[in-house]
Amino acid sequence: MHEAVPKTDAPTDVLDRFAGATPELARLRALRPELIELEQRAYEVLFPVRTGPGPATGSGPATGSGLATGRGSATGPGPGLATGPGPATGSGPATGSGPATGSGPATGSGPATSARTAPGTVTDTGVSVAERAAAALAVAVEHRRAPAVGHYRALLDTATGETATADRIIARAPLDGDTATAAKAAKATAATTTATATGAATPGRIAAAVAHARLLTHTPAQGGLDVLRAAGFTDPQIVTVSQTIAFANHQMQLAAGLALLATGDSGTGTDPGAPSTTVAGGPRYTTDVLTWRPAIRPLAPGELGEEHRAALAGKARVDTPYFRTLGHDLGILAVRTAIDLAAFTAEGGLPRAERELAATAVSLYNGCVYCASVHARLTARLHGDPAPVRRFLAYGSTAVLGRRWKLITRLATGLAPVPATAAEADVEALRELGLTELALVDLVHCAAFFGWANRLMLSLGSVEGEDQEHDGRQATE
C-alpha cells in the first residue's frame, strides 16, 4: 500500500499556483468552475493527501460532491480524505449534474490539498508517492514551470526524506550510482512497503519513472514500456505511472495556456517573437477507423464492474481495449473521464467542432495517428464538411482552412511543445476575430487535455489495421 502525501497547513489549488495565481487568472478560470474542481481532484487522486496518521486509501472512484460533468455523471462507492488514525471509508454513490461549489481556490506554498472537496479515491496499484512525485518533477523541469518544479520537489523531498534525488532530477543528472541517495531512499520506504510486494520507491524504480517521464514528455510517439518493466513495475503500476506523467504534462500545458490568456505571458521563457509552432500532416493521418492494440493486458470485459461503468459515465463504449487498459487504475480514470466530458461538452463557449479541431491539431503535433483519426472524424461530422479536415490531415499547418480555423490550430499547436511556444499574438489574433474569453478558455482546456490523452494512447499501445473501436465520445452537441 503506497503512502499518502503528508498534509500541509495551507490548502491550495495547484493549477492556480502553477499558472501564476493572479486575479485575472482566477476570473478566467471561474468561467468554467467545474473544471477548477475536477483538475484539483485529479491531482489529489494521483497525489493522495493524509490529514492524520492513517493512509488515505480506497477502492472506487471519487466521492464528495460528486463528479459533475457537462452531461452529469455518477460515480461509485469510495472514501474521501482520511481524517483520523485509520483509513477513510464510504459506501454510497455520489452523483452530480453541475459543478461542485465551495469558497473558491485558496493559495499556499506547500504541497496542495483542497478544503472544498474530498480528493477522491486512489486505486492502490502500489506506485509510491516518491515515484509519482519524481516523475512529475521531471515533467515540470522539462516544461520550465518554476512553481511546479518547487511544488513537486517539496513532495519528493518529503516522500524520500532527502534532497539529493530532487537535486539530480532538476540538474538532469543520472540517478543510478549515488549510493548515499539509494540508501536513504530504501530506508524511507522499507518501514511500510517492500519492493516486490507493492513497488516501494527503490532508487531503480525512481530512476525508471524519471526516464519514462522524460521520454513521454519530449517524444511521446516513441514511448515504450521497457524501462518500467525492467524496473519491476507491474501492468497496473505502469498505468498509474503513465497517468501521472501524462497528467503532469497536461497540468504544465494548461498552466501555460491559462497564464497566456491572463497575462499575455505563458511563463515558459520562450521567445514571444519566435515563429508560431507548425505541424506537418501526411498520408499516415486519416479519418479512417483504426485499431488500437494495448501493450499491456487490459482488463477482460468480465472484470468490468459497475464502478468501472460509473467511472466511464458518458462514454458510448466502455468495453474497448483502451478503456479496459486504463481500468487498472480506477480512481484517476473516473476523474479523467469527468474532465474530458466537461472540457468537450460544456454548453456555450467554443463550438464543439472547433474543440475537436484543437484536439486534432495537438494529436498531429504529438504524432498520435489514432487520436488524430478519431478527432478529425468528429470535427468533420460536427462541422458538416470533411474537406478542410482532410486537408489539415494531409498538409498540416500549410492547409487551406480559413482564417478562424487557422488561428485556432495555431494556438492549440503552440501549447503542445515542451515548453509551450504559444504567444500573446496568437491569443490577440483570435480575440480580434471575435472569440470570447469563454471560447478561449475552452480552447486552452481542450488543447491541454490532449497533452494527457496522446501520451496515454501512444505509450500504452499502438495502432494497427482499420477496424478499430473509437474512443466512445459521442459526436453530438
N, C-alpha and C positions, 0 to 999 in steps of 0.2 A: 504494500500500500504506500503510495507516494505521499510525501509530507506536504502540508499546506504552507503557503507563504505566510510568515508572521504578520499580524495586523499592525499597522502603524496608527498613530493618533490622528492623522489628517486624512479624512476621506477625500477623494478627488475623482474627477473624470479624466482618465488618462489621455484620451484623444484631445480633449480641450488643452491639456498641458502640452502635448506633443505639437499642437498646431499654433501655440502662442498665447492662448488664454486672454485674448483681447475682447473688449465689449462688442466690437463689430463681429468677431468670430461667434460669440455667444448668440448674437442676434440672428446671424445667418443659420447657424445650426438649429436654432429654435423653429425654423420654418419646417423642419422635419423632426419633431420631438421624439417620435417613435424610434428613429434611428439613433438618437442620443442614448436612449435606454438600451437598445439592443447591442450597440457597439460596446458599451461598458460591460454588458452581461457576457458577451463573448470573451472579453478579456478575463473576467472573473471566473468563467468556466475553465479556461486554459491555465490560469494562474490563481488557484483557489486560495481564499483568504481564511486565516484562522483568527478567531476572536477569543479563544480560550485554549486550555491545554490539549483538548482533543482535536483530531483531524477533521477537516471538512470532507465528508465522503458522501457517496450516494450511488444510485444505480439507474436513475432515469433522467429525463430531460428536465429543464428548468421549471421551477415553480416561483411563487411570489405573486406578482401582479398578473402573471400570465404572459405568454409570448404573443404580443399583439402583432398582427401583420396587416398588410393592406387589405386583405380579404378576411382577416380573422383566422386564428389557428388555435388548436387545442394542444396541450402538452400532457404528458403522462405523469405518473407519480414520481416524486423526487423531493429531496430535502432542500432546504435553503442553507443559510450560513450557520456554521457551528458556533454556538454562543456559550458553551459550558464545557465541562470536563469530558463529555462524550460526544459522539457524532450527532449531527443534526438529523432529524427524521421528518418524514412527511408521507402522506398516503393518498391525498386527494388530487385529482387532476385540476390543473389550472387552465382557464380559458381566457381569451381576450379578443376583442374586436377593435380596439383602439389603443392608443399609446398608454403605457403605464406612466402615471404622472407623479410628481413629487415637488420638491422645493428647488429643483434645478441643480446644475453641477456645482460642486464645491472644488476648491483648489487646495493644493498641498505640495509637499516636496518629497515625500517618501513613496514607497510602493503603494499602489492605489487600492482602495476599497470603495464601495458605494453605500451611502446611507439611505439610498432611495429604494433599491430593490435587492432581493436576495440574489446571489450570483448565479444560481442555477446549479445543477448537479454536475459533478465531474465523474466521468466514467473512469474507473481505476484500471488503466491499462498497464500501470507500473512505470511510466516515464516520470522521473523525478523532477521536482521544481528546478533543481540545478541544471538539468539537461535542457528543460524548456527555456529557462532564463538565458542560458549560454547561447542557444540557437537564436533567440530573439535579439540578444545583444549583438550578435554577429550581423544580423539583418540591419539593425539600427545604424551600426558603424558604416556599412556599405552605402546606406541611404544618406549619410551625413546629417542625421537628425539628432542634434546635440541633446535636446531634452529627453529623447527616447534612450539615447546612449546612457545618460545619467540614471534614468529610471531602471532600465534593465540591468545595469551594472549593480545598482543597490540590491536588486532581487538576487542576483548571482552571488554577490559577496555575502549576503545573509545566509543563503542556502548552503554555501560551501564553508563558511567560517574563515575565509581567507580572501585576499585581494589579488593574488598573483594570476589566477586564471583569467579574471576580467582584464587585468593589465595586458596579458598576452593576446587576448581576443581583440582588444582595441588597437594594439600595435600590429595586429595581423601576424604575430609571431607563432611558431609551432607550439602546440600544446603538449605533445609527447616528449618524454625525456626529462621533464622537470620533476625530479624525484621528490623534492620538498612539497611541491603543489600536489603531486599524486598522493603522497602520504596523508596530507591534510584532508583532501577530498574524500579519500577512502574512509578515514576516521569519522568524518562528518556524517557519512551515510550508514556506517556499519551498525550503529545503535538501533536503527529502526527497520532496515531492509537488508536484503542480500542481493548481490548482482544476479545470481542465477534464478532466483525466485521472482523478483519484482523489478529487475532492471535498475539497481541502485546507480547513483551518479559516479561511476568509476571514471577515472581520467580518460580511458579509452573511449567510453561512451560519450563523454562530453566532447572529446575531440571529433568523434564521428558526427555528432549532431551539428557542431560548428561547421565542419567541412561540407555537410549536406546543405546547411543553410546558405553558405556562400555559393554553392553550385546552383541551387534553385533560385537564388536571388539574381544572379547575373546571367545564367544560361539555362533557364527552365526547360527549354526544349531538349537539353542534353541530360536532364535529370534522371539518374538511375538510383537503385537502392542498394548497390553492392556495399558501399561503405557502412551503411546502417546494419545490414545483415552480418557483415564481418565483425561488427562490434557487439553482436548478440541481441539486437532489437528483434522482437517478435513481430508478426504481422500486425496485430492490434497496436503495438507500440510504434510501428512505422507510420500508421495512420495518424496517431497522436502527434508525433514529431512533424509529419508533413503538414498537418493542420496548423500547428504552432508556427512553423516557418511561413506558410502561405498567409496566415492571418497577420503576422508581423509585417510582411510586405504590404498587405492591404492597409494596415494602420499607417505606415510611412507614406504611402501614396495618397491616402485620404487626407492625412495631415497636411501634406504639401499642397494639395488642391484647395482645401478649405482656407489655409493660410493665404494662398494666392488670391482667392476671392475677397478675403477680409482686408488684406493689407497691400496687395499688389506684389508681394514677395513670397515665394514658396518656401524660403528658408533653407534651400538646399545648397546655396553658394554657387550655383551655376550662373553663367553669364547671361543676363536678361536680353542682351542684344544678339545672342547667337542665333543662327538659323533654326527654324522650327524642326522638331524631330519628324522624320518621314517613315513610312512603311512601304515595303515592296510586296506586291501581290505576286501571282504566278499560277501556273497550271495546277499545282498541288492543292490550291484552295478552291473549294467547290461548294455549291449548295446541295449537292447530292447527299443522301443519308449515308453516314459512315458507321463503322463498328468500332467501339472502344473495348479493348481487351485488358482486363486487370492484370497487373504484375504480381499481385498477392491474392491469396484466396479470399474472395468475397463471401459474406455470409450466404448460406443456402437460403432459398426462398422460405423453406420451412422454419428457419431460425428467426425470421422476422416476426416479432411480437407486436402487440398493439402499441407499445411505446415507440417502436420504430415508425409505425404508420403515423402516429401522432407527431413525431419529430419531422416527418416529411409532409405534414398537412399543407395542402395547396399544390402539391406535385401530382401530375396526372399519372405518372408511372413510378411506383415506389419499389418495383421489383427488378430494376435494371442492374447490371453488374456494377455500375459506377456507384449508385447509392447503396447497394449492398456491401460494397467495399468500405465506403465511408461509415457504414453502420457499426464498424468495430469500435468507434468512439461516439457513443450516442449523445453525450452531453453537448459537445460542440456541434454535432450535426443538427440538433434541434434549433439552436440559436442561429446557426448559419443559414438554415432554411428560412427562418423568420427575417433575417437581414436581406436575403435575396428577394423575397416577395415584397418587403417594404420598400426596397430601393427601386424595383422594376414595375410594381403595380400600383403604387400610391397614386391617388387621383390628383389631377392638376399638374402644374409644372411642365416639365419636358414631355412632349408626346412620346408615347410608348415606342413607336418605330425608331425614334432617334435615341432612346435609351439603348435599344438593341443595336443600333448602329455604333454607339460608343463601345459596347461590348465586342462587336466585331473588329473595330479598329485596334483595341488593345490585344485581342487574340491574334491578329495579324502581326503585331509587333513582337509578341512573345513566341510566335511560331506554333500556336496551338491549332492545328488543322481541324481537329474535332470541334472545338468551341467556335471557330470561325464558321464552320459549316452550319452548326445549329443556329447561331445568332444571325448569320446572313439570311438564312431561310425565314426566320422570324421577322427580320427587318423588311424583307421583300413582301411577305404576306401582309404585314400591317400597313406598309406604305402603299401597296397595291400595284407597284410596278417593279418587276425584278431587274430591269435593265441596268439602272445605276448601281445596284448592289453587285451584280455580276461584273460590272466594270471595275468596281472597287476591289473585288477579289482578284481580278486579273492584273490590274495596273497599280494598285495601292494608292499612294498619295498623289500620283500623277493622273488619276482617273478623272473624268469629267463628271462631277457630282452636283454642280450648282453651288453657289456661294455659301448658303446656310450649312449644307452637309459638309462642305469642305472645311469650314471653320469648326464645326462640331468634331469632326475626326481629328483635326489638328490639335485641339485642346486635349481630347481623350488620349491621343497618341503621345502628347507631351508629358502626360502623367505616368506613362508606362516605364520609361527608362529608370536606371538606378545610378545616381539620384534623378529625380524628375527634372525635366528641362522646360516645362511649360512656363510661359512668361506672361506678364501683365498685358502685353499687346494681344495675346491670344484671347484673353478674357474681354478686353475692351472692344475688340472687333465683334464679338458676339453680343455684347451689350448694345453696341451701335446698330446691330441688326435687329434688335428688339427682344432678345432673350431676357426674361425676367430673372430676378435673383433666385426665385424658387427653381426655375428651369436650370440655372447654372449649378445650384446645389445638387439637383438631381443628376446632372451630367457628371459632376465630380464623383458622386457616390457610385454611379453605375460603372464608370471607368475604373475606379479603385477596387470595386468588388472583383473585377477580373484580374487584378493582381493576385488575388486569392484563388479564384476558380481555375485559371490557367495552370497555376503551379501544382494544384492537386491533380488535375487531369493529366498533365504531362509527366509527373513523377510517379504516379500510381498505376499507370497503364500505358497502352499505345493504341494507335488507330490501325485497323485492318479492314479491308473489304468495304462493301457498300450496302449492307443490310442491317444497319445499326438502329438500336432504340434510342430516340432522342432523350434529352435530359429531363423532360417531363414538364417544363414550364409552359403553360398554355399560352398560345399566341392570341389572346383576346383581351380587350380593354376591360 
